[in-house]
Amino acid sequence: MDTSHPHTTRRTFLTASATGAVALPLIADPASATVSDGPGRPTRPQRPDQALRALLRAVDPARIKADVLRMVAFGTRHTLSTQTDPVRGIGAAVEWVHSRFLEIAATSGGRMTVERQAFVQPVSPRIPEPTTITNVIGTLRGDASPARLYVVTGHLDSRVTDVMNATADAPGADDDASGVAVVLELARLFATRRTEGTLVFAAVSAEEQGLYGSAHMAARLKEAGADVQAMFSNDIVGASSGWDGTRPEPHTVRLFVEGVPTTETPAEASTRQSVGGENDGPSRQLGRFVKDVADNDETGMKVRVIWRRDRYLRGSDHISFIRQGYAAARFTEPRENYDHEHQDIRVENGVQFGDLPQFVDFAYTARVAKVNAATLWSLAQAPGTPKNVRINATSLTNDTTLTWDRGTEPDLAGYEIMWRETTSPDWTHAIDVGDVITATVDLAKDNVQFGLRAVDRDGHRSPVAFPRI
C-alpha cells in the first residue's frame, strides 16, 4: 500500500467484544476500507457554527412584517388580476418583488443575479385564457461548489373563496405573503454572506391556479440539467394560533416530506418491495436533515416532520420539484385556521373571515425564517449529498459493502456510513470510514438500513444518501 496517497488515511474503529469496546487500527486506502464488527458511534444533532448563530440573530420580525403589509396593500395578487395597474394586482406585486431582489442583489458583490421568469400559460384548468405568469428569482452563486443548487420559494399569488375571482380583495397575508417575506428575508441575509453551494430564492406565481409557476421553474431547471439537491416551499407560515383561537404550538413548524418518490420507476418499485426503503426516499432524508440542523434552541423551533407529501386535499410548490425527481419539502404552520384561508373578507355571526394581516404572528414567521436559514446554511456549507451510492447485493454475505462516487469539494474530509434498525425513524449510528469510495461493514444488510453522508474538514455533514442495488 502506498501510504503517501492523498486519499490514504490511518484511522481507528471500535469493535464490540465480550469485555467491551476495543480500539483497532485500520488502514483505509482510496479504493476500499473494511470496518470491523461494531456499531459505530451514536449520532448527534449538528450544532450551529458561529457564523450560523450570527445569521440567525440577524433575522428581523419587523422587516418581515413590513414586507407582508406591503404585499397585502396590492389589494389582490390573483394570477388573473391586472398586470398593468401600477398599484393593484399581480403585475404591481411582481414589479415590487423584482425591485426588492435588485436592491438585495446590489449588496452581494456581484454574486446574485435576478430574473423575471415569464411564460404564457395556455388555457388550462383555472386559466380561462392564455395568461402571462411571472416568477421572480434571485440566484446567489456559491464559491466552491456553484453547480450545487438549493432552492427556497414562497408563492406570490392570492385568492378568495372563488378561485376564479380575480377582482375581489384577496390580501393573502398568511397564504402566502408570509412565505414570500421569509424568502426575501433569507435573500437579504445570505446576500452578504459567502456559501459554498448556490442558493436560489424565488417568489413563484400561479400556485393557487395549479402550481403553474413552480412547475415551469422546476421544468426549466431539469431541462438545464441543474443539480438541485434540495428545495423548500414556504407556504402558510404566518400563524401560530389554532382555529379555536389558542396558541398551542407557537414554536412548532410542520415539514411535509414524501416517502416513496413520486418519480419511482417500476424497476425501483420492485427492488423497494423486496428490500424496503419506503421511508428512505431523497425527500425523507431531507426531512431528517432539517430536523438534525434546525430543531434546536438557536432557532427556537421544533420541526415536526410529517411523513406525507402534503396535507389532505392540498398541495404546494414543492410538488412541482418532486415531479422532476428533486428532493423537496414543504414548511407550513402547525394548526391552520381555515376561516383565514381562501375566504372572502366578511363577518358572519361575529366571526371575521379572510386572510388578513391581523392574524399573522410576525415573531412566529421570523422563527420559521430561522429554521430555513439554519437548513440552507447547513446544506450550502456542507459537502453535497453523495452520489451513485450502491449496496453490493451480488452474493449472500453477512457483511455489507457500499460504493459511491467521491465528491469534488475542496474541503471534503471523508464519509460516514450511517445505519439504523429498519423500524427506527431516524439514523442512530455513524461509522467514520475516511476519504474512500467503498467500505465494507461487518453488519448484515438484511437486518438494518444503511446510508452514507459526506463530511468536510469543519465538521459540516451532508444529507444522507440511501443506497441503490
C-alpha positions, 0 to 999 in steps of 0.5 A: 500500500502506498501510504503517501496517497492523498486519499490514504488515511490511518484511522481507528474503529471500535469493535464490540467484544465480550469485555467491551469496546476495543480500539483497532487500527485500520488502514483505509486506502482510496479504493476500499476500507473494511470496518470491523464488527461494531456499531459505530458511534451514536449520532448527534444533532449538528450544532450551529457554527458561529457564523450560523448563530450570527445569521440567525440573530440577524433575522428581523420580525419587523422587516418581515412584517413590513414586507407582508403589509406591503404585499397585502396593500396590492389589494389582490395578487390573483394570477388573473388580476391586472398586470398593468395597474401600477398599484393593484394586482399581480403585475404591481406585486411582481414589479415590487418583488423584482425591485426588492431582489435588485436592491438585495442583489446590489449588496452581494458583490456581484454574486446574485443575479435576478430574473423575471421568469415569464411564460404564457400559460395556455388555457388550462384548468383555472386559466380561462385564457392564455395568461402571462405568469411571472416568477421572480428569482434571485440566484446567489452563486456559491464559491466552491461548489456553484453547480450545487443548487438549493432552492427556497420559494414562497408563492406570490399569488392570492385568492378568495373563496372563488378561485376564479375571482380575480377582482375581489380583495384577496390580501393573502397575508398568511397564504402566502405573503408570509412565505414570500417575506421569509424568502426575501428575508433569507435573500437579504441575509445570505446576500452578504454572506459567502456559501459554498453551494448556490442558493436560489430564492424565488417568489413563484406565481400561479400556485393557487391556479395549479402550481403553474409557476413552480412547475415551469421553474422546476421544468426549466431547471431539469431541462438545464440539467441543474443539480438541485439537491434540495428545495423548500416551499414556504407556504402558510407560515404566518400563524401560530394560533389554532382555529379555536383561537389558542396558541398551542404550538407557537414554536412548532413548524410542520415539514411535509416530506414524501416517502416513496418518490413520486418519480419511482420507476417500476424497476425501483418499485420492485427492488423497494418491495423486496428490500424496503426503503419506503421511508428512505426516499431523497425527500425523507432524508431531507426531512431528517436533515432539517430536523438534525440542523434546525430543531434546536434552541438557536432557532427556537423551533421544533420541526415536526416532520410529517411523513406525507407529501402534503396535507389532505386535499392540498398541495404546494410548490414543492410538488412541482420539484418532486415531479422532476425527481428533486428532493423537496419539502414543504414548511407550513404552520402547525394548526391552520385556521381555515376561516383565514384561508381562501375566504372572502373578507366578511363577518358572519355571526361575529366571526371575521373571515379572510386572510388578513394581516391581523392574524399573522404572528410576525415573531412566529414567521421570523422563527420559521425564517430561522429554521430555513436559514439554519437548513440552507446554511447547513446544506450550502456549507456542507459537502453535497449529498453523495452520489451513485451510492450502491449496496453490493447485493451480488452474493449472500454475505453477512457483511455489507459493502457500499460504493459511491462516487467521491465528491469534488469539494475542496474541503471534503474530509471523508464519509460516514456510513450511517445505519439504523434498525429498519423500524427506527425513524431516524439514523442512530449510528455513524461509522467514520470510514475516511476519504474512500469510495467503498467500505465494507461493514461487518453488519448484515444488510438484511437486518438494518438500513444503511446510508452514507453522508459526506463530511468536510474538514469543519465538521459540516455533514451532508444529507444522507444518501440511501443506497441503490442495488 
